[in-house]
Every structure is written in C-alpha cells, then in structure tokens.
Amino acid sequence: MDFMGDKVIKNLNGVKHKAPESFGNSDLAVLKSSFFVEGDNYFDCYHFAMPKVEVQSFFIDNKKRNLPKNTILATNPGQKLKVSPINLEYNKSNDIKFVCMFIETQKLQELSKAELNKTDLLFKNNINYLSNSISALISKLEAEFRNKQFGYQFILDCLSIEIAVSMLREMNSNMLCVRELRKYTAKKEINMIIDFLWEHVNKEFSLDKLSRIVNLSPYYLVRLFKDNTGKTPYAYYMDIKISKAIEYLKAGEHSITEVSLILGFSSHSHFSSIFKKRVGMTPSEFIKRL
C-alpha cells in the first residue's frame, strides 16, 4: 500500500532538520515535527495545520496569520504556505511543535459528493479550536499505525474516513447543509457562554451581558473565547444564527422574512447580508438550490 506520508515528506521544501514523524494510510497522513518547515510549500491535497505552540507568522498565499496553540486551520490544494523563521525561538526542546494533516483531494471530494452532491470543496482559511474528538481520532490513528495489530489496515481506512468526515463537519467551507453542532472547550467559562448563546439565539447580542455571566472583563472574555474557539463571541453567535436559519429554510415551513424574525435579526436585509457573507449566497438563492 502506498503511504501518503512518504509522498508529502519527499516534496517538502525547507526541511533543515530531521524529517517529521508520519503515520496514516494512502488517503491521509499526519506529520509530527519538533522543528518547523520554513520554506514555501504547495500541496496538491487538503492540508490542516495544528500547532502545539503559538505561531505568529504563518502565511497563506502571502497573507499573514497568527496561529494560537491547539487550534486547527484548513487550507486547500494549491495554496502557498509558509512559516517565517521560527526554529531558533523553539530550539531548546525536542517536544512536538507542529502537527500537520494531509487528506487526498479525491477522497474528500468523494465524501462531499456522496453526502452533499458537490465536489467543489473549498475550506475557508479560518482558525478553529481543535476539538477533543478530532484529537482523539488522530491519537487512535497513530496507535493503530504504530502497533500494527491484526486488521490494522482496515482500522486505518475506517479512521481516515471518520477523520475526513469530521473535517467536513467541523471546518468552515463552501459546502452547504453541514450542520454546525454545539462544541465545548476545556474552559468552563467559555462553555457557559456557548450554552447561553445557543439558548438565546433570538435575542440581541450583548458583550456586557456575557461578561457579567462569567464575571470577566469584555476585553479578556473576547480574547479567551477566541483563543479557545477560534472566533469572537459575536462571530460565534452569528454562526449559530445562520446554522439555525439553514435548518428553518430546509424545513420549508417559514418564509425568509419569518425566519429572520424568529432568529432576532433587525431586518430582512440584515439577515440576507449576514447569510450571504457566511454561506456564499442569499437565502433566496439557497432555497432555489434545495
């Protein structure tokens, strides 16, 4: 069986130290490294960056991003990726600094076609909190790969599909109808805010009210929330609203105006504007494609 990790490592540009550890199967590879690859790289597959330390200068198509540790960021085939020189900052230990996952383009597009009848999958380059469920699946994949017990190749194939589907579920993309689920973090205060936002999706957003709920300053709350979810509280709240709006529109029991009122938008035009910004089309266009 061809191992995807071998192909990825062979084509890496800017490896100045030992090659990263790798595991996976023919469709998916995970690389773990105690050093950063600092050259320009282009991949013909989907790529997911999962830093274990803060990376202040990660570039996607020459656009600078700051990646907090324990987050995940998706990129698409053909995008230019680069990390500015950073190894000197973290060369005091051999701990794993960076984890990257690669999924074959054809595999993700096959899954997208099977579930959503679309193959033009493009992930948004948003920073998301790395969920415990994805971390657990990756750990299981590594254990199966290392131990190589009876039937391990079958298990690797099953786990790679489950991980790929999780990427479609949890990462923002141009795919519609992927329902956003309530995802918790390791912080009690953040989970309290998440519950409040989901349970008051039709109310007006108030950062001051959220701050009082968890007894934190607005500034610190926004920073803590973004560090743990990859989004500000307001952006997270709007994502919930649009997730709910998609459910209502798919059900077909309410008009667009009624959905905007149910979810507490100030006007039909405001709802349409937010919906188009996050989904890529207006509510009317979305209904026509159902």
Helices and strands as residue ranges (DSSP letters): H 4-10, E 21-24, E 28-33, E 41-42, E 46-51, E 55-60, E 63-67, E 71-75, E 80-83, G 87-90, E 98-103, H 105-116, E 127-129, H 132-147, H 152-170, H 188-199, H 207-214, H 218-229, H 233-251, H 256-262, H 268-279, H 283-288
